[in-house]
């Protein structure tokens, strides 16, 4: 098994009792993946997680959001890609950070999806 698959299995095991409760699970880069987040969403579990092109399973995510631009961005600049309830946010602050979520909308302030 790949490390990300093992981490995914552990996350599924730990979250079994959370199904249908609209909980929000926060994950680190080794667990964050589109596949896992979509699977959890079908169970009524929502997710937020940091994403790393080196440590995360990035299958199905747009390469344009995973590759660093050739020209360095200014601190605080960000890009957002959305598909359905899933959002991928990339921002720059002394380095590139990526955040995947189906629990919060980057276009609505203060609202949590439920």
C-alpha positions, 0 to 999 in steps of 0.5 A, spaced: 500 500 500 502 507 498 503 511 504 497 515 502 492 509 502 494 507 509 493 514 512 486 514 508 484 507 511 486 510 518 482 516 517 476 512 515 477 507 521 477 513 526 471 517 522 466 511 522 462 513 528 461 520 525 457 518 519 451 523 518 453 528 523 455 533 519 462 533 523 468 537 519 474 533 519 481 537 519 486 533 516 494 534 514 497 533 507 498 526 508 491 524 509 488 530 504 485 527 498 479 529 493 477 521 493 477 521 501 473 528 501 468 526 496 467 519 500 466 522 506 462 527 503 457 522 501 457 519 508 455 526 511 462 528 513 465 534 511 473 536 510 478 541 510 485 539 509 492 542 507 494 539 501 502 538 499 503 536 491 509 531 495 505 528 500 498 528 498 494 524 493 493 529 488 489 525 483 483 528 480 486 535 482 487 541 477 495 541 475 494 548 474 493 549 482 499 544 484 504 547 480 508 553 482 507 559 477 514 561 474 513 568 477 513 569 484 506 571 487 506 577 492 504 575 499 497 574 500 495 573 493 491 567 492 487 563 486 481 558 487 478 553 483 471 550 485 467 544 483 460 543 486 462 543 493 469 542 493 474 548 493 481 548 492 485 554 494 492 556 493 495 562 496 502 565 497 505 567 504 513 566 504 511 560 500 505 556 497 500 553 501 494 549 498 487 548 502 482 543 500 475 543 503 468 541 502 466 544 508 466 551 507 465 556 501 471 561 499 465 565 496 461 566 502 463 569 509 461 565 515 457 560 512 459 552 513 456 547 509 451 542 512 
